Amino acid sequence: MDASTSKVLLTGPTGFIGGRLLYALDEAGHEVRCLVRLSEELVIKRPLERDPEVVYADLLEPDTLPQAMEGMDAAYYLVHSMGGRSIAETKAFAERDRKCAQNFLKAADDAGMQRIIYLGGLGETGDKLSKHLASRQEVADILQSGRLKTTALRAAVIIGAGGASFELTRYLVERLPVMMCPRWINTRSQPIDVSDVISYLVGCLHEPATAGLTFDIGGPDIISYREMMTLYARVRGLHRFIFTVPVLTPRLSAYWINLMTPVPAGIVFPLVEGLKNEVICRENRIRDFLPIDLTTMQDAICTALAETEKGPGQLPSRQACFLH
Ligand SMILES: NC(=O)c1ccc[n+]([C@@H]2O[C@H](COP(=O)([O-])OP(=O)(O)OC[C@H]3O[C@@H](n4cnc5c(N)ncnc54)[C@H](OP(=O)(O)O)[C@@H]3O)[C@@H](O)[C@H]2O)c1
């Protein structure tokens, strides 16, 4: 397979990452087929070089998958089930994600696909991982258990307009001059700018030596959630007072965050539970294959804010609805 001309199946094209990757793959000259859930519509917000093919399929409906896979060389797996459309769906996100990954791998294997590239989450298994981070790792394990080669990228918070974690930070700092926070705000993380994530995702497709490997990806700054909120406030010229309160449980803070932000409860609860886990790269092997210039956290916040100002209509993903 010539990686630079391969035909690519893109899952999650209505999402935060997939919506941006579509443009990058188009710019890189790929023929892209977008897998869109049966009930959704793909809205293209900026002109593309080539109109992508759109197939309607649902990873939970195995019968819909063979037509999506047919003739494709590689696939991006950018799907998760948090924030379900009902309480039952929301509670069962890990089970749904397990089924999605199993169905996808089987269909890709059957179709003779050569590569999958998956973007999941950082976090160590021995570290009392949250349900969300453990589920992201389980999906990586499933996708890497097949005959074809799956590259798994592991990221912490991704900074970009419309991204769930960034929007949580933005709303909290914008709306609350004084914040009473639980101890987890001192947990350290290694955020990464969304454009760097997109460069790694495209780069992995173009670099065959990355096939089948797992890479931690992170930006140049390792900072606590408290420092992240303080940096955001500084960039915006806001004065904010952040105190830690020992009695605030993750569940209680999730209720509070849910009240203060438009991000759906089905996403807030699993994300907040995961904030107790330190998410820092264990290794930087990806830099040997793809030595891109990484964006500082401050520049990433500035870019995300500039994009936010353009309004939801200009953002590539459905998650732009988080912007009011
Ligand atoms: N955002 C971050 O800060 C971050 C950080 C680290 C890792 N990641 C990883 O990046 C990947 C993409 O995340 P994201 O932030 O782009 O998520 P997102 O914006 O919520 O998008 C999720 C996508 O999955 C699709 N989907 C869900 N269930 C599906 C199903 N059964 N069949 C087909 N499509 C389905 C959704 O389609 P609908 O539009 O139909 O719902 C949507 O396009 C995930 O693996 C996530 O763990 C994200």
Ligand as a Chemical Component Dictionary entry (heavy atoms), coordinates in Angstrom:
data_LIG
# 
_chem_comp.id                   LIG 
_chem_comp.type                 NON-POLYMER 
_chem_comp.pdbx_formal_charge   0 
_chem_comp.three_letter_code    LIG 
# 
loop_
_chem_comp_atom.comp_id 
_chem_comp_atom.atom_id 
_chem_comp_atom.alt_atom_id 
_chem_comp_atom.type_symbol 
_chem_comp_atom.charge 
_chem_comp_atom.model_Cartn_x 
_chem_comp_atom.model_Cartn_y 
_chem_comp_atom.model_Cartn_z 
_chem_comp_atom.pdbx_ordinal 
LIG N1  N1  N 0  -11.662 15.461 23.125 1  
LIG C1  C1  C 0  -10.591 15.217 23.874 2  
LIG O1  O1  O 0  -10.126 16.090 24.657 3  
LIG C2  C2  C 0  -9.912  13.858 23.767 4  
LIG C3  C3  C 0  -8.792  13.634 24.593 5  
LIG C4  C4  C 0  -8.116  12.409 24.490 6  
LIG C5  C5  C 0  -8.573  11.429 23.617 7  
LIG N2  N2  N 1  -9.680  11.660 22.839 8  
LIG C6  C6  C 0  -10.133 10.562 21.971 9  
LIG O2  O2  O 0  -10.381 11.014 20.656 10 
LIG C7  C7  C 0  -11.410 10.209 20.062 11 
LIG C8  C8  C 0  -12.456 11.143 19.447 12 
LIG O3  O3  O 0  -12.982 11.961 20.488 13 
LIG P1  P1  P 0  -13.811 13.287 20.192 14 
LIG O4  O4  O 0  -13.476 14.256 21.271 15 
LIG O5  O5  O -1 -13.635 13.683 18.767 16 
LIG O6  O6  O 0  -15.308 12.766 20.425 17 
LIG P2  P2  P 0  -16.692 13.387 19.957 18 
LIG O7  O7  O 0  -16.523 14.771 19.486 19 
LIG O8  O8  O 0  -17.663 13.155 21.067 20 
LIG O9  O9  O 0  -17.098 12.474 18.715 21 
LIG C9  C9  C 0  -17.421 11.117 18.886 22 
LIG C10 C10 C 0  -17.836 10.551 17.549 23 
LIG O10 O10 O 0  -18.181 9.167  17.698 24 
LIG C11 C11 C 0  -19.341 8.930  16.891 25 
LIG N3  N3  N 0  -20.042 7.729  17.369 26 
LIG C12 C12 C 0  -20.401 7.438  18.646 27 
LIG N4  N4  N 0  -20.998 6.232  18.684 28 
LIG C13 C13 C 0  -21.022 5.759  17.410 29 
LIG C14 C14 C 0  -21.527 4.573  16.810 30 
LIG N5  N5  N 0  -22.153 3.649  17.541 31 
LIG N6  N6  N 0  -21.370 4.384  15.486 32 
LIG C15 C15 C 0  -20.761 5.338  14.724 33 
LIG N7  N7  N 0  -20.260 6.499  15.238 34 
LIG C16 C16 C 0  -20.404 6.709  16.565 35 
LIG C17 C17 C 0  -20.160 10.199 17.103 36 
LIG O11 O11 O 0  -21.164 10.264 16.128 37 
LIG P3  P3  P 0  -22.566 11.088 16.379 38 
LIG O12 O12 O 0  -22.320 12.454 15.847 39 
LIG O13 O13 O 0  -23.537 10.298 15.614 40 
LIG O14 O14 O 0  -22.818 11.076 17.863 41 
LIG C18 C18 C 0  -19.056 11.257 16.948 42 
LIG O15 O15 O 0  -18.795 11.510 15.581 43 
LIG C19 C19 C 0  -11.981 9.326  21.173 44 
LIG O16 O16 O 0  -11.449 8.029  21.065 45 
LIG C20 C20 C 0  -11.478 9.996  22.452 46 
LIG O17 O17 O 0  -11.278 9.094  23.514 47 
LIG C21 C21 C 0  -10.362 12.861 22.890 48 
# 
loop_
_chem_comp_bond.comp_id 
_chem_comp_bond.atom_id_1 
_chem_comp_bond.atom_id_2 
_chem_comp_bond.value_order 
_chem_comp_bond.pdbx_ordinal 
LIG N1  C1  SING 1  
LIG C1  O1  DOUB 2  
LIG C1  C2  SING 3  
LIG C2  C3  SING 4  
LIG C2  C21 DOUB 5  
LIG C3  C4  DOUB 6  
LIG C4  C5  SING 7  
LIG C5  N2  DOUB 8  
LIG N2  C6  SING 9  
LIG N2  C21 SING 10 
LIG C6  O2  SING 11 
LIG C6  C20 SING 12 
LIG O2  C7  SING 13 
LIG C7  C8  SING 14 
LIG C7  C19 SING 15 
LIG C8  O3  SING 16 
LIG O3  P1  SING 17 
LIG P1  O4  DOUB 18 
LIG P1  O5  SING 19 
LIG P1  O6  SING 20 
LIG O6  P2  SING 21 
LIG P2  O7  DOUB 22 
LIG P2  O8  SING 23 
LIG P2  O9  SING 24 
LIG O9  C9  SING 25 
LIG C9  C10 SING 26 
LIG C10 O10 SING 27 
LIG C10 C18 SING 28 
LIG O10 C11 SING 29 
LIG C11 N3  SING 30 
LIG C11 C17 SING 31 
LIG N3  C12 SING 32 
LIG N3  C16 SING 33 
LIG C12 N4  DOUB 34 
LIG N4  C13 SING 35 
LIG C13 C14 SING 36 
LIG C13 C16 DOUB 37 
LIG C14 N5  SING 38 
LIG C14 N6  DOUB 39 
LIG N6  C15 SING 40 
LIG C15 N7  DOUB 41 
LIG N7  C16 SING 42 
LIG C17 O11 SING 43 
LIG C17 C18 SING 44 
LIG O11 P3  SING 45 
LIG P3  O12 DOUB 46 
LIG P3  O13 SING 47 
LIG P3  O14 SING 48 
LIG C18 O15 SING 49 
LIG C19 O16 SING 50 
LIG C19 C20 SING 51 
LIG C20 O17 SING 52 
# 
